[in-house]
Each structure stands twice: as structure tokens, then as C-alpha cells.
């Protein structure tokens, strides 16, 4: 088909693609549960009571969960994978079991492909998984949320001394793939300050971490962490203690302001509320 000015169409943001990551126990799953009518693909335990969940035990079953949600009629508006960190070794096992070495033989682990080629194979499988979630978004109108644990990554910056950065706890290439795919990467962490705690025997100043348990959601990137959003969210959103719905409200409001919902979606949400 020839391209002409008649081909121009107004852009429209579809349902959100979110990544939520942070340390264990900070409330990532509880936050994701605030999404409208969620169904969890629960690869790990710890879901709050009363949530709808499919419970895969290997990577093939994760793909089956997506296929079921695509094939069957249902009223779920969001799908949550909990968590990518748990699914990653399953995905690696799947690659090893299905992708032969370039010389034709099967291998025992990703390293055996040589020269980081195993991680390149894994990234292609991550892209396949994300394509499945995109299909749910495009064909079923579902939002997608991926939950991940947190890891520290050493950053070698030619303009500064090396420093540590909080990152999604999957292999580095995979983390980059997930961040590029997402419309928002939300980093959840406790607020911590470093205070003086005397000196060491060598005379160096010692510090200790203090905090009152308050946590915050970071929505934009900083040298110390990876985050982003396409929804004009506030840079920091405090976690309201014992009220996840209040915490999630500004996030949902920012998404709703950017996403155009069809009349059917708006009506269905109004009925549910």
C-alpha cells in the first residue's frame, strides 16, 4: 500500500505496560493488586487473599496462561506476572532445552553456547514472552504489569568514580529489554538516610542507615536507580501506610489521563465500581 497523507492517523496510547520492582516485602504485589480487575500469573507465593490467579510451575505453563487468557472469554482487565525474577531461570531452562548450539548439539546451560550467546538466546525468548503479553493488550484490551525483585548493579562511568545502581533483578540484557518494552518502570523502596556512627580503627568515618519504615515509589530515573514513565506521574509517590488504594490512586489517575478508553471499557469500569 502506498503511503500518503491520507494514511495519517491520530496516535492512541493503549492499556499500560508496567514494571514494578523493589526489595522483598516492600509491597509490590499489593500495589499491583490495585489494578482494575487483575488476574495474576503467580510464579511465586505471597499473593494477598482474594485475588484471581493462575499458578504456573515452569516456563511452558507461563505461556499457556497467556494462551488461556487470549483464547477464553473473561472479564479481567489487567494481567500481572509475579515475578519475572522467579520466571527467569525457567525461561533459561526452556532455552537450553529447545535451542541447539550453532554446531547443532544441545547444551547443558547458557554458558555452553559461548561468548554470551546464551543470554542473546534468552533475550529473544523474553521478547517472545513480551509479544504474548502485547497480544493480550492488543486483542483483549488488557494492561500488563511485571513484578520483579531488586538487585545492585555496578556502574562504570567514564565521567565519575564507579557507583552502585538499583536495577531489576534479571540478567542485564533482559533488564534492558523489559525497560524498553514498558511504558512505566516504577521503583519501590524504603526511604533511608545515612548518619554518622563514629570512626573505624583506621580513622575512617563510619555511617549507619536509619529510617522510619516510610517507602516511596520513584517514577523517574536517577543515577542510583532505574525508573521511567510516559504518563507524567509525580517523580515520587509516597506509600500511604495500610492504604494501597490511596497509594495507587495518583498512578491510576496519571494513566487514565493519557490512555483513551473505549466506551465499553469505561462502562464496565463504572459498573464494577
C-alpha positions in Angstrom: 0.0 0.0 0.0 1.4 3.4 -0.9 1.9 5.9 1.9 0.1 9.2 1.6 -1.2 11.9 3.9 -4.5 10.1 3.9 -2.6 7.4 5.9 -2.1 9.7 8.9 -4.0 8.6 12.0 -4.1 10.1 15.4 -1.9 8.2 17.9 -3.6 6.5 20.9 -2.0 5.1 23.9 -3.2 1.6 24.7 -3.6 -0.1 28.1 -0.5 0.3 30.3 2.6 -1.8 30.3 4.2 -1.6 33.8 7.2 -2.9 35.6 7.2 -2.7 39.4 10.4 -3.6 41.2 12.0 -3.3 44.6 13.1 -5.3 47.6 11.2 -8.2 49.1 8.3 -7.2 51.4 8.0 -3.6 50.3 4.5 -4.1 48.9 5.0 -4.6 45.1 2.3 -7.3 44.8 -0.1 -5.4 47.0 0.3 -2.3 44.7 -0.2 -4.4 41.5 -3.4 -5.8 43.1 -4.9 -2.3 42.9 -5.0 -2.5 39.1 -8.6 -2.8 37.8 -9.8 -6.4 37.7 -6.4 -8.1 37.8 -5.5 -11.7 37.2 -2.1 -12.9 38.4 0.2 -15.3 36.7 1.7 -16.2 40.1 5.1 -17.9 39.8 5.8 -17.3 43.5 3.8 -17.4 46.7 2.7 -14.3 48.7 -0.5 -13.1 47.0 -3.0 -11.3 49.2 -6.2 -13.1 49.9 -9.0 -13.0 47.3 -7.0 -12.4 44.1 -7.6 -14.3 40.9 -4.5 -16.3 40.0 -3.1 -18.8 37.5 -0.2 -20.8 39.1 2.4 -22.0 36.5 5.3 -24.2 37.7 7.5 -23.8 34.6 8.0 -21.5 31.6 5.8 -23.6 29.2 2.9 -23.1 31.7 3.6 -19.3 31.8 3.0 -19.3 28.0 -0.1 -21.5 28.5 -1.5 -18.9 30.9 -1.2 -16.2 28.3 -2.8 -18.5 25.7 -5.8 -19.2 28.0 -6.4 -15.5 28.6 -6.2 -14.9 24.9 -8.5 -17.9 23.9 -11.2 -17.8 26.6 -13.8 -15.1 27.4 -13.2 -13.4 30.7 -13.7 -10.0 32.4 -10.1 -9.4 33.6 -8.7 -6.0 32.6 -5.1 -6.5 33.7 -2.6 -9.4 33.9 0.2 -9.4 36.4 3.3 -11.6 36.2 4.7 -12.2 39.7 7.6 -12.3 39.3 10.0 -12.0 36.4 12.8 -12.8 38.7 11.3 -16.2 39.5 10.4 -16.9 35.9 13.9 -16.1 34.5 15.5 -19.4 35.4 12.5 -21.2 34.0 13.0 -19.3 30.8 16.7 -20.1 30.7 15.9 -23.8 31.2 13.4 -23.6 28.2 16.1 -22.0 26.0 18.6 -24.8 26.9 16.0 -27.4 26.2 14.8 -26.0 22.9 17.7 -24.0 21.2 20.6 -26.0 19.9 24.2 -24.8 19.8 25.2 -23.3 16.4 27.1 -26.5 15.7 23.9 -28.5 16.1 24.2 -30.2 19.5 22.2 -29.4 22.6 23.9 -27.7 25.6 23.5 -28.1 29.4 23.4 -24.4 30.3 23.5 -20.9 28.8 27.2 -20.6 29.3 27.9 -23.5 27.0 26.7 -21.5 24.0 29.8 -19.4 24.3 30.6 -15.7 24.2 27.3 -14.6 25.9 25.3 -16.1 23.1 23.2 -17.9 25.6 22.0 -14.6 27.0 21.2 -13.4 23.5 19.0 -16.5 23.0 17.4 -15.7 26.4 16.6 -12.1 25.3 14.9 -13.4 22.2 12.7 -15.6 24.4 12.0 -12.7 26.7 10.8 -10.8 23.5 8.6 -13.8 22.6 7.1 -13.6 26.1 6.5 -9.9 25.8 4.9 -10.5 22.4 2.4 -12.7 24.1 1.6 -10.0 26.7 1.3 -7.5 23.9 -1.2 -9.7 22.2 -3.3 -9.6 25.4 -3.0 -5.9 25.3 -3.9 -5.5 21.6 -6.6 -8.2 21.3 -8.1 -8.3 24.7 -7.5 -4.7 25.8 -5.6 -5.8 28.9 -3.0 -3.9 30.8 0.2 -5.8 31.7 2.2 -5.5 34.9 5.5 -7.3 35.5 6.8 -7.5 39.1 10.5 -8.0 39.8 12.9 -8.2 42.7 15.7 -5.7 43.1 19.5 -6.1 42.6 22.5 -3.8 42.7 24.5 -3.2 39.5 28.0 -1.7 39.4 28.1 1.2 37.0 31.4 2.1 35.4 31.0 5.7 34.3 33.9 7.4 32.5 32.9 10.8 34.0 32.7 9.7 37.6 34.0 7.0 40.0 32.2 3.7 39.8 28.9 3.6 41.7 26.1 1.2 42.5 22.6 1.4 41.0 19.4 -0.4 41.8 18.2 -2.5 38.9 15.6 -5.1 38.0 16.8 -8.5 39.3 17.2 -10.3 36.0 20.2 -10.7 33.7 21.4 -7.3 32.4 20.4 -7.7 28.8 17.0 -9.0 29.9 16.6 -6.0 32.2 17.2 -3.6 29.3 14.6 -5.5 27.2 12.0 -5.2 29.9 12.7 -1.5 30.5 12.5 -0.7 26.8 9.2 -2.5 26.5 7.5 -0.9 29.5 5.5 2.4 29.5 6.4 2.8 33.1 9.1 1.3 35.3 8.3 2.0 39.0 10.9 1.5 41.7 9.5 1.0 45.2 11.9 1.4 48.1 12.1 2.5 51.7 13.4 6.0 52.5 16.8 5.6 54.1 19.3 8.2 55.4 23.0 7.7 56.4 24.1 9.2 59.7 27.5 9.3 61.4 28.3 6.4 63.6 31.8 7.2 64.8 35.1 6.2 63.2 36.7 2.9 62.3 40.0 1.7 63.8 41.7 3.1 60.7 40.2 6.5 61.3 37.7 6.4 58.5 34.2 7.8 59.2 31.6 5.2 59.8 27.9 5.6 58.9 24.7 3.6 59.6 21.4 3.6 57.8 18.3 4.9 59.6 14.7 5.1 58.5 11.2 5.1 60.0 9.7 2.5 57.6 8.3 5.0 55.1 8.5 3.9 51.5 8.2 5.7 48.2 7.6 4.9 44.5 10.1 6.5 42.2 8.8 7.1 38.7 11.8 8.8 37.0 15.4 7.6 36.6 18.3 8.8 38.8 21.9 7.6 38.9 21.0 5.4 41.9 18.0 3.6 40.3 16.3 2.8 37.0 12.8 4.2 36.5 10.7 5.9 33.9 7.1 6.7 32.9 5.2 8.1 29.9 2.3 9.3 32.0 3.5 12.5 33.6 3.4 10.9 37.0 4.8 12.8 40.1 8.5 12.0 40.5 7.9 10.5 43.9 4.7 8.9 45.2 4.7 8.1 48.9 3.2 4.8 50.1 0.3 5.5 52.3 0.6 3.2 55.2 -2.1 0.5 55.3 -3.9 2.1 52.3 -2.6 0.7 49.0 -5.7 2.1 47.1 -4.7 5.6 48.2 -1.1 5.0 47.2 -2.2 3.7 43.7 -4.7 6.5 43.1 -2.3 9.1 41.6 -0.7 6.4 39.4 -4.0 5.3 38.0 -5.1 8.9 37.5 -2.0 9.7 35.5 -2.6 6.6 33.3 -6.2 7.4 32.8 -5.3 11.0 31.7 -3.2 9.6 28.9 -5.0 6.4 27.9 -8.1 6.7 25.8 -10.6 4.1 26.9 -13.4 2.8 24.7 -17.0 3.3 25.8 -17.2 -0.4 26.6 -14.2 -0.2 28.9 -15.5 3.0 30.7 -18.9 1.4 31.2 -17.5 -1.8 32.5 -15.3 0.0 35.0 -18.2 2.2 36.2 -20.4 -0.9 36.8 -17.6 -2.6 38.7 -17.1 0.5 41.0 
